[in-house]
Structures are given as structure tokens and as C-alpha cells.
Amino acid sequence: MQEVQNALEDILSQVLRLVTPGKDEALKVTELSEKVRNRVERFTDEVGLKADVMVYGSVAKGTWISGEVDVDIFLRVSPSLPRKEMAEKSLTIGKRAVEVLGGSWVERYAEHPYVEGWVEGVRINIVPCYAVAKGRWLSAVDRSPFHTEYVRLKLDADKRMEVRLLKKLMRGINVYGADIKIGGFSGYLCELLIIHYGGFIKTLEAVNLWKRGEVIDIENHFKGKVGEAIRLFPEPLIVVDPVDETRNVASAVSFSKLCEFIAAAKYFLEKPSIEFFSPSEPTIPKPKELSDVLKIRGSAMLFIGFGRVEAVPDILWGQMYRSLRAISRLLHQHGFNILRTTAWSDERSLNVLILEIDRKVLPNVKLHFGPPVWALESKGFLEKYVGNSIVVAGPWIRDERWVVEVLRKHVDAADILREALKDGGLSVGIRGRVAQTLREGFRVLINEEVEELCIGNKAFTSFLTQYLKGIPVWLR
């Protein structure tokens, strides 16, 4: 026991040195934040927008991780300003500010558009919101200033270090990020867990006891009424927002990511390792070696590759996952057994939907069960199938039901996909920008044919290598 405790203390000491910004880095971030804020403030005057320009988020709260900083600049405008005007003017301001500072930018979209830029190698988010009283929200981001002030009030310097440890762990085990791609824990949620439980280790010990439907209500908004919270929030983890009792801060956390966090927390406390925080990169096999691994499996890995989708990341990933579900339904309806599915994207020029099925080609025949022999429908069943050219054998009686063996219309999974995706997949339920891109062209690759996607693409090869292994990096 003491040996584990000593190892734990040593590891946390190492990680703290990794995640804590040094004086030079902290000074650079502070100066850059103020420089961007001043530029934004100057341009608000030029475009005639009255706004309080403030730095919020992890920089303002002092919970950002060394080397992983985002600077969040908020423009708080009057509630009387139309949303369209707020969006247009804030986009103009954000783009100008980033360009003047020698950076680059893209438009992003949450509830409304905002600018994401890169200045001096640091990500800058320039976001508009309404300057409203607490609880009078006009948009989702109106809460952000209140979140910042709440966390600053509740976290001292030591607790901020604990937050950094928790964020780093969550990054290492791949459950950090409330975006659709990850479906995990936000930075604000990490901060609330430390506020609630009091520290990093205490949080992990508490997580060991979590089950689906766990309710955390720091400000006791639902004191004596936990059942109400459970009825109001259907998600697997419920963390009531301290500044807004109508909101679940953990609403983005998927059940699978919740389970991964619980399992990793349990295992880390038993066998602490630096790998939980900074997992080593998998050895990247050569494409030929990867092909050999795929051959050995004996199943069929289907890869649907297609080009750029003109959509912001959250919309892209939402449509990718919906497309994956539509294709899975299609294959299941044809009789294929789906083993696993996933998606990958570089969010620029290549997107890949991946499905593993038990076999590429089905038998030519399948059983088709009819009604019980005493049912009125029996007559119609027999009229349809006796002498039918698609019937290979039957009808005969198995237990109480009529049954026939019929020829399948389609037996090859790749052929089924190629046919179904000709129209962009509209006929099988694929919609939006993904359908548009599929209509322009796609590739269906089987097993070792994926080599053509791996050549020159280290990121995809690394992802596929880890996916084929299956085991979480922290469990290895």
C-alpha cells in the first residue's frame, strides 16, 4: 500500500511540473491576452459596437495547462442588440483583430458564429454574448462570464493545480472535450468536480463509486428534490450548473466516456502510471504490416473514404456519426453482423467511416420464417412461396412455423455500400453535407486495401493502429 502511495506522489509531482505554466509562459499568455483584448476593444469602437471586452475561460480562471492554452475573449453587448447584428459585427471585429496581429482565423459556430484565430501560436476565441443578469439568458454563452467568476471565487491556487491534474488525466485517457467528436468532459466540468470533491485524488476516489444517473448539485438547487433533477436531466451524469439550475453541465458526456473515466480512475488508483497523463505514441507499422494484421483477423473491415466536407467540426462529426448509424442499419438489414464501428477525420481533406463486420460475403441463401401453421396468414405465405423462383428449399414446418430457404438479392457488403451511396446515401438516411460530398465521390475499401489511405498519412495510420488493438492505452 505504501509502495503505491509513494508511486502516486512521485507521478503527481512529475505531472504537476508538466502542466504548470512557467513564469515566462504565463507572462507571454497574459501579455498576449491583453494585446488581443485591446485590439478587439479598439475595433468595437470602429464598427460602432458598444461592448465590454473581457478575458474569460481558463486563462481568467488560472486553470489552463502549460502548452495547451486557449485565450477566450468575450464581447458582452446590450440585450437590445439584434442577434444578427451582434454576430455580423463581432465576426468583423474578431477577423480584423487577428489579422492586425499577424494571425490567421476561421469562422466557427456554436449557438451563433464566432472567430477562432491563431496568434503567435496560441488559439484565440473571440466570442459575442449578451450582458444579461444571472438567469436572464438570451444565448447559451451568456453564462460564461458567470462561470468564470464562480470558479475564481471557489478555487484557490492549490485547487487550480488540482484542476490541471484532472484535465491532464482526462486528456491522457481521451475523455476530455465536450464537443461532439469526443462526447466527454468540459474544462468547466473538471473545475466543478474539484470544487465539489476538494481535490484530484478525492475526485477519483468518488468516481469509483459513480453509477449511471449520478447527481452532483454543488449549490443544492435540488436539495430534497433529487428526483426532480433526474426527471429534468436524462443524461447518464448530472452536474447541476451552480449558476443555472436548469442546465446540466455534464449533458455532453456520453455513457461510454463516463464508463471509460470510471474504469480509468479505478485502475489509476490501483496502479498509478505516468501513461495515464502522457500516453506513449503507438508504434506506427508500415502499411504492409498493417495489411497483414487485417488479414489475420478473419473479419471484414470496411473503410468508406471521402473528401472535404464543408462544415465546422461539430456539424461534421454529428453528421459523420449519424451516417455511420445509417450505414450500420443498412448492413444489419441485409444480414451482416456489425462488430464495431468508428469514424476518423482530419477535418480538412479526408474523412473515413469504419465498420467491422463478421464477413464480407454472406451465403447465397437465408432462412425466412413464416406464420404458425394454424394462422390465417399461412395460406397467403404458401401461395407466395410454393414454386417461387427465389426459393431454394421449402416450405417446410419447423416447430410450429412455416419456413423457406430463399436466395439473397445482395451478398457482398462492399457492393451493397457502393450501390447505396451513389446518391450520397440519401436512400439509406444519410443527410447534410456528408451526403453532398459522397455524391461527388467516395471509395469503399476492404481490409488490406486501406493501405492506400495509410500511405503518407501518419495520423490516420496511428488512429487505425490503436483502434485495431482496441485496448485503452492506460490499460496496456
Buried (B, 14 or more C-beta within 10 A) or exposed (E): EEEEEEBBEEBBEEBBEBBBBEEEBBEBBBEBBEBBBEBBBBBBEEEEBEBEBBBBBBBBBBBBBBEBBBBBBBBBBEBEBEBEEBBBBBBBBBBBBBBEBEBEBEEBEEBBBBBBBBBBEBBBBBBBBBBBEEEEBBBEBBBBBBBBBBBBEBBEEEBBBBBBBBBBBBBBBBBBBBEBBBBBBBBBBBBBBBBBBEBBBBBBBBBEEBEEBBBBBBEEBBEEEEEEBBEBBEBBBBBBBBBBBEBBBBBBBBEEBBBBBBBBBBBBBEBBBBBBBBBEEBEBBEBEEBBEBBEEEEBBBBBBBBBBBEBBBBBBBBBBBBBBEBBBEBBEEBBBEBEEBBBBBEBEEBBBBBBBBEBBEBEEBBEBEBBEEEBEEBEEBBEEBEEEEEBEEBBEEEEEBBBBBBBBEEBBBBEBBBEBBEEBBBEBBBBBBBBBBBBEEBBBBBBBBBBBBBEEBEEBBBBBBBBBEEEBBBEE
